[in-house]
Amino acid sequence: MSIVLVNTIISSIMQIFLFSLVTLIWWLATARKKELFFSWVGLKKDKT
């Protein structure tokens, strides 16, 4: 594997982690007592 590919993969993983962390912190600060995290981000079980 080339160094560019490894750097791209590491960068992608870091960006996903950072986005998830910011989302989690925002939920903790604003909606924690009102709604569960997965429901808040739109991941809900289908009722069928």
N, CA, C and O atoms as a CHARMM CRD file, in Angstrom:
* protein
*
  192
    1    1 MET  N      0.84900  -1.18400   0.00000 PROA 1      0.00000
    2    1 MET  CA     0.00000   0.00000   0.00000 PROA 1      0.00000
    3    1 MET  C      0.88500   1.23400   0.00000 PROA 1      0.00000
    4    1 MET  O      1.94300   1.27500   0.63000 PROA 1      0.00000
    5    2 SER  N      0.43600   2.19600  -0.69700 PROA 2      0.00000
    6    2 SER  CA     1.22900   3.41000  -0.74700 PROA 2      0.00000
    7    2 SER  C      0.92600   4.27900   0.47200 PROA 2      0.00000
    8    2 SER  O     -0.10900   4.13200   1.12200 PROA 2      0.00000
    9    3 ILE  N      1.83200   5.16100   0.75500 PROA 3      0.00000
   10    3 ILE  CA     1.70000   6.07200   1.90200 PROA 3      0.00000
   11    3 ILE  C      0.48100   6.97800   1.73300 PROA 3      0.00000
   12    3 ILE  O     -0.18500   7.30600   2.71500 PROA 3      0.00000
   13    4 VAL  N      0.18800   7.37900   0.51600 PROA 4      0.00000
   14    4 VAL  CA    -0.96100   8.25500   0.26500 PROA 4      0.00000
   15    4 VAL  C     -2.25900   7.54600   0.64900 PROA 4      0.00000
   16    4 VAL  O     -3.13600   8.15500   1.26300 PROA 4      0.00000
   17    5 LEU  N     -2.39000   6.28900   0.30000 PROA 5      0.00000
   18    5 LEU  CA    -3.58700   5.52200   0.63200 PROA 5      0.00000
   19    5 LEU  C     -3.73100   5.37500   2.14500 PROA 5      0.00000
   20    5 LEU  O     -4.82600   5.54900   2.68100 PROA 5      0.00000
   21    6 VAL  N     -2.65800   5.06300   2.82400 PROA 6      0.00000
   22    6 VAL  CA    -2.69400   4.92300   4.28300 PROA 6      0.00000
   23    6 VAL  C     -3.08900   6.24600   4.92700 PROA 6      0.00000
   24    6 VAL  O     -3.91000   6.27200   5.84400 PROA 6      0.00000
   25    7 ASN  N     -2.50700   7.34400   4.45000 PROA 7      0.00000
   26    7 ASN  CA    -2.84800   8.65800   4.99600 PROA 7      0.00000
   27    7 ASN  C     -4.31600   8.99500   4.75300 PROA 7      0.00000
   28    7 ASN  O     -4.96700   9.58100   5.61700 PROA 7      0.00000
   29    8 THR  N     -4.83400   8.63400   3.60000 PROA 8      0.00000
   30    8 THR  CA    -6.23500   8.89600   3.28400 PROA 8      0.00000
   31    8 THR  C     -7.15700   8.09700   4.19800 PROA 8      0.00000
   32    8 THR  O     -8.15700   8.62300   4.68700 PROA 8      0.00000
   33    9 ILE  N     -6.82800   6.84300   4.42800 PROA 9      0.00000
   34    9 ILE  CA    -7.64100   5.99800   5.30800 PROA 9      0.00000
   35    9 ILE  C     -7.61900   6.53500   6.73400 PROA 9      0.00000
   36    9 ILE  O     -8.66700   6.62400   7.37300 PROA 9      0.00000
   37   10 ILE  N     -6.46600   6.88800   7.23300 PROA 10     0.00000
   38   10 ILE  CA    -6.34500   7.42300   8.59000 PROA 10     0.00000
   39   10 ILE  C     -7.09700   8.74400   8.71100 PROA 10     0.00000
   40   10 ILE  O     -7.77900   8.97900   9.70800 PROA 10     0.00000
   41   11 SER  N     -6.98000   9.59200   7.71900 PROA 11     0.00000
   42   11 SER  CA    -7.68700  10.86800   7.71600 PROA 11     0.00000
   43   11 SER  C     -9.20200  10.65800   7.72400 PROA 11     0.00000
   44   11 SER  O     -9.92200  11.35400   8.43900 PROA 11     0.00000
   45   12 SER  N     -9.67600   9.71300   6.94300 PROA 12     0.00000
   46   12 SER  CA   -11.11400   9.42000   6.89400 PROA 12     0.00000
   47   12 SER  C    -11.62300   8.93500   8.24400 PROA 12     0.00000
   48   12 SER  O    -12.67600   9.37500   8.70500 PROA 12     0.00000
   49   13 ILE  N    -10.89400   8.04600   8.87300 PROA 13     0.00000
   50   13 ILE  CA   -11.28500   7.52300  10.17800 PROA 13     0.00000
   51   13 ILE  C    -11.30400   8.64100  11.21800 PROA 13     0.00000
   52   13 ILE  O    -12.22000   8.70500  12.03800 PROA 13     0.00000
   53   14 MET  N    -10.31600   9.51200  11.19200 PROA 14     0.00000
   54   14 MET  CA   -10.26700  10.62700  12.13700 PROA 14     0.00000
   55   14 MET  C    -11.43100  11.59200  11.92000 PROA 14     0.00000
   56   14 MET  O    -11.98600  12.10600  12.89100 PROA 14     0.00000
   57   15 GLN  N    -11.80700  11.84700  10.67900 PROA 15     0.00000
   58   15 GLN  CA   -12.92500  12.74300  10.39700 PROA 15     0.00000
   59   15 GLN  C    -14.25000  12.15500  10.87200 PROA 15     0.00000
   60   15 GLN  O    -15.08700  12.87300  11.42000 PROA 15     0.00000
   61   16 ILE  N    -14.44300  10.86000  10.66500 PROA 16     0.00000
   62   16 ILE  CA   -15.66000  10.19800  11.14600 PROA 16     0.00000
   63   16 ILE  C    -15.71800  10.25500  12.66400 PROA 16     0.00000
   64   16 ILE  O    -16.77300  10.54100  13.23000 PROA 16     0.00000
   65   17 PHE  N    -14.60700   9.99000  13.32900 PROA 17     0.00000
   66   17 PHE  CA   -14.54900  10.04400  14.78800 PROA 17     0.00000
   67   17 PHE  C    -14.85700  11.44700  15.30100 PROA 17     0.00000
   68   17 PHE  O    -15.62600  11.60700  16.24900 PROA 17     0.00000
   69   18 LEU  N    -14.26700  12.45300  14.68700 PROA 18     0.00000
   70   18 LEU  CA   -14.48600  13.82900  15.11200 PROA 18     0.00000
   71   18 LEU  C    -15.94400  14.24200  14.90500 PROA 18     0.00000
   72   18 LEU  O    -16.53100  14.88200  15.77700 PROA 18     0.00000
   73   19 PHE  N    -16.52700  13.88700  13.77500 PROA 19     0.00000
   74   19 PHE  CA   -17.93500  14.19400  13.51700 PROA 19     0.00000
   75   19 PHE  C    -18.82100  13.52000  14.55400 PROA 19     0.00000
   76   19 PHE  O    -19.75500  14.14000  15.06300 PROA 19     0.00000
   77   20 SER  N    -18.54600  12.26700  14.87300 PROA 20     0.00000
   78   20 SER  CA   -19.33800  11.54200  15.86100 PROA 20     0.00000
   79   20 SER  C    -19.18400  12.15400  17.24200 PROA 20     0.00000
   80   20 SER  O    -20.15600  12.24700  17.99200 PROA 20     0.00000
   81   21 LEU  N    -17.99700  12.56200  17.57900 PROA 21     0.00000
   82   21 LEU  CA   -17.74900  13.16300  18.88600 PROA 21     0.00000
   83   21 LEU  C    -18.48300  14.49100  19.03400 PROA 21     0.00000
   84   21 LEU  O    -19.08400  14.75000  20.07600 PROA 21     0.00000
   85   22 VAL  N    -18.44100  15.32000  18.02200 PROA 22     0.00000
   86   22 VAL  CA   -19.15600  16.60000  18.06400 PROA 22     0.00000
   87   22 VAL  C    -20.65700  16.36700  18.20400 PROA 22     0.00000
   88   22 VAL  O    -21.32500  17.05600  18.97500 PROA 22     0.00000
   89   23 THR  N    -21.18700  15.39800  17.46100 PROA 23     0.00000
   90   23 THR  CA   -22.60900  15.06500  17.54700 PROA 23     0.00000
   91   23 THR  C    -22.96900  14.59000  18.95000 PROA 23     0.00000
   92   23 THR  O    -23.98900  15.00600  19.49900 PROA 23     0.00000
   93   24 LEU  N    -22.15800  13.73900  19.52700 PROA 24     0.00000
   94   24 LEU  CA   -22.41000  13.22800  20.87800 PROA 24     0.00000
   95   24 LEU  C    -22.37600  14.35500  21.91000 PROA 24     0.00000
   96   24 LEU  O    -23.23100  14.41100  22.79400 PROA 24     0.00000
   97   25 ILE  N    -21.40800  15.23800  21.80500 PROA 25     0.00000
   98   25 ILE  CA   -21.30900  16.35100  22.75000 PROA 25     0.00000
   99   25 ILE  C    -22.52600  17.26700  22.62200 PROA 25     0.00000
  100   25 ILE  O    -23.05900  17.73600  23.62800 PROA 25     0.00000
  101   26 TRP  N    -22.96800  17.52400  21.38300 PROA 26     0.00000
  102   26 TRP  CA   -24.14200  18.36800  21.18800 PROA 26     0.00000
  103   26 TRP  C    -25.38200  17.72300  21.79800 PROA 26     0.00000
  104   26 TRP  O    -26.19000  18.40900  22.42500 PROA 26     0.00000
  105   27 TRP  N    -25.54100  16.41800  21.62100 PROA 27     0.00000
  106   27 TRP  CA   -26.67400  15.71000  22.21900 PROA 27     0.00000
  107   27 TRP  C    -26.60100  15.76500  23.74000 PROA 27     0.00000
  108   27 TRP  O    -27.61700  15.98100  24.40000 PROA 27     0.00000
  109   28 LEU  N    -25.41700  15.57400  24.29900 PROA 28     0.00000
  110   28 LEU  CA   -25.26200  15.64000  25.74800 PROA 28     0.00000
  111   28 LEU  C    -25.65200  17.01200  26.29300 PROA 28     0.00000
  112   28 LEU  O    -26.23900  17.11000  27.37100 PROA 28     0.00000
  113   29 ALA  N    -25.33200  18.05400  25.56100 PROA 29     0.00000
  114   29 ALA  CA   -25.59000  19.41200  26.02100 PROA 29     0.00000
  115   29 ALA  C    -27.04200  19.84600  25.82000 PROA 29     0.00000
  116   29 ALA  O    -27.53800  20.69100  26.56500 PROA 29     0.00000
  117   30 THR  N    -27.73100  19.28100  24.82500 PROA 30     0.00000
  118   30 THR  CA   -29.04900  19.83100  24.50300 PROA 30     0.00000
  119   30 THR  C    -30.21600  18.86700  24.70800 PROA 30     0.00000
  120   30 THR  O    -31.25200  19.28800  25.22100 PROA 30     0.00000
  121   31 ALA  N    -30.09600  17.61500  24.33900 PROA 31     0.00000
  122   31 ALA  CA   -31.28100  16.75400  24.26900 PROA 31     0.00000
  123   31 ALA  C    -31.18200  15.48600  25.10500 PROA 31     0.00000
  124   31 ALA  O    -31.99900  14.58000  24.94000 PROA 31     0.00000
  125   32 ARG  N    -30.21900  15.40200  25.98100 PROA 32     0.00000
  126   32 ARG  CA   -29.96900  14.15000  26.70100 PROA 32     0.00000
  127   32 ARG  C    -31.17200  13.68300  27.52600 PROA 32     0.00000
  128   32 ARG  O    -31.47800  12.49100  27.54400 PROA 32     0.00000
  129   33 LYS  N    -31.83400  14.57800  28.18600 PROA 33     0.00000
  130   33 LYS  CA   -32.94200  14.17500  29.06200 PROA 33     0.00000
  131   33 LYS  C    -34.25500  13.99900  28.30700 PROA 33     0.00000
  132   33 LYS  O    -35.21100  13.44900  28.85500 PROA 33     0.00000
  133   34 LYS  N    -34.31600  14.45600  27.06500 PROA 34     0.00000
  134   34 LYS  CA   -35.55400  14.37900  26.29600 PROA 34     0.00000
  135   34 LYS  C    -35.64700  13.14000  25.42300 PROA 34     0.00000
  136   34 LYS  O    -36.73500  12.59300  25.24400 PROA 34     0.00000
  137   35 GLU  N    -34.53100  12.69100  24.88000 PROA 35     0.00000
  138   35 GLU  CA   -34.57600  11.64100  23.86000 PROA 35     0.00000
  139   35 GLU  C    -33.28500  10.81800  23.89600 PROA 35     0.00000
  140   35 GLU  O    -32.21500  11.34000  24.20900 PROA 35     0.00000
  141   36 LEU  N    -33.39800   9.54100  23.57500 PROA 36     0.00000
  142   36 LEU  CA   -32.21600   8.69100  23.48800 PROA 36     0.00000
  143   36 LEU  C    -31.34900   9.11400  22.30300 PROA 36     0.00000
  144   36 LEU  O    -31.85600   9.65900  21.32300 PROA 36     0.00000
  145   37 PHE  N    -30.04900   8.86500  22.39400 PROA 37     0.00000
  146   37 PHE  CA   -29.11000   9.33900  21.37000 PROA 37     0.00000
  147   37 PHE  C    -29.43000   8.78700  19.98700 PROA 37     0.00000
  148   37 PHE  O    -29.50400   9.54700  19.02200 PROA 37     0.00000
  149   38 PHE  N    -29.62100   7.48000  19.87900 PROA 38     0.00000
  150   38 PHE  CA   -29.85100   6.88600  18.55800 PROA 38     0.00000
  151   38 PHE  C    -31.16800   7.36400  17.95600 PROA 38     0.00000
  152   38 PHE  O    -31.27300   7.54200  16.74300 PROA 38     0.00000
  153   39 SER  N    -32.14500   7.56500  18.78400 PROA 39     0.00000
  154   39 SER  CA   -33.40700   8.12400  18.31300 PROA 39     0.00000
  155   39 SER  C    -33.21300   9.57000  17.87500 PROA 39     0.00000
  156   39 SER  O    -33.80600  10.00800  16.88900 PROA 39     0.00000
  157   40 TRP  N    -32.40500  10.29500  18.58800 PROA 40     0.00000
  158   40 TRP  CA   -32.13700  11.71300  18.27900 PROA 40     0.00000
  159   40 TRP  C    -31.43500  11.88000  16.93800 PROA 40     0.00000
  160   40 TRP  O    -31.71200  12.83100  16.20800 PROA 40     0.00000
  161   41 VAL  N    -30.53000  10.96500  16.61000 PROA 41     0.00000
  162   41 VAL  CA   -29.83300  11.06700  15.32900 PROA 41     0.00000
  163   41 VAL  C    -30.60400  10.41000  14.18000 PROA 41     0.00000
  164   41 VAL  O    -30.14900  10.41900  13.03600 PROA 41     0.00000
  165   42 GLY  N    -31.77200   9.84300  14.49000 PROA 42     0.00000
  166   42 GLY  CA   -32.62800   9.30900  13.43900 PROA 42     0.00000
  167   42 GLY  C    -32.58900   7.80700  13.26000 PROA 42     0.00000
  168   42 GLY  O    -33.17400   7.28600  12.31000 PROA 42     0.00000
  169   43 LEU  N    -31.91500   7.10000  14.14400 PROA 43     0.00000
  170   43 LEU  CA   -31.86400   5.63400  14.05200 PROA 43     0.00000
  171   43 LEU  C    -32.93700   5.06000  14.96400 PROA 43     0.00000
  172   43 LEU  O    -32.75800   4.97100  16.17900 PROA 43     0.00000
  173   44 LYS  N    -34.05500   4.67100  14.36100 PROA 44     0.00000
  174   44 LYS  CA   -35.17900   4.16700  15.13000 PROA 44     0.00000
  175   44 LYS  C    -35.59300   2.80500  14.58200 PROA 44     0.00000
  176   44 LYS  O    -35.45000   2.53100  13.39000 PROA 44     0.00000
  177   45 LYS  N    -36.10900   1.95900  15.46900 PROA 45     0.00000
  178   45 LYS  CA   -36.61300   0.65900  15.03300 PROA 45     0.00000
  179   45 LYS  C    -37.92000   0.85900  14.26300 PROA 45     0.00000
  180   45 LYS  O    -38.72900   1.72500  14.59500 PROA 45     0.00000
  181   46 ASP  N    -38.10000   0.05700  13.25500 PROA 46     0.00000
  182   46 ASP  CA   -39.33700   0.06300  12.50200 PROA 46     0.00000
  183   46 ASP  C    -40.41900  -0.58900  13.34700 PROA 46     0.00000
  184   46 ASP  O    -40.15500  -1.59300  14.00800 PROA 46     0.00000
  185   47 LYS  N    -41.62200  -0.04600  13.34300 PROA 47     0.00000
  186   47 LYS  CA   -42.68100  -0.55000  14.20000 PROA 47     0.00000
  187   47 LYS  C    -43.44600  -1.71900  13.59800 PROA 47     0.00000
  188   47 LYS  O    -44.44200  -2.16000  14.17200 PROA 47     0.00000
  189   48 THR  N    -43.01000  -2.22200  12.46900 PROA 48     0.00000
  190   48 THR  CA   -43.73300  -3.35000  11.85700 PROA 48     0.00000
  191   48 THR  C    -43.14400  -4.66300  12.28000 PROA 48     0.00000
  192   48 THR  O    -43.62300  -5.71800  11.86400 PROA 48     0.00000
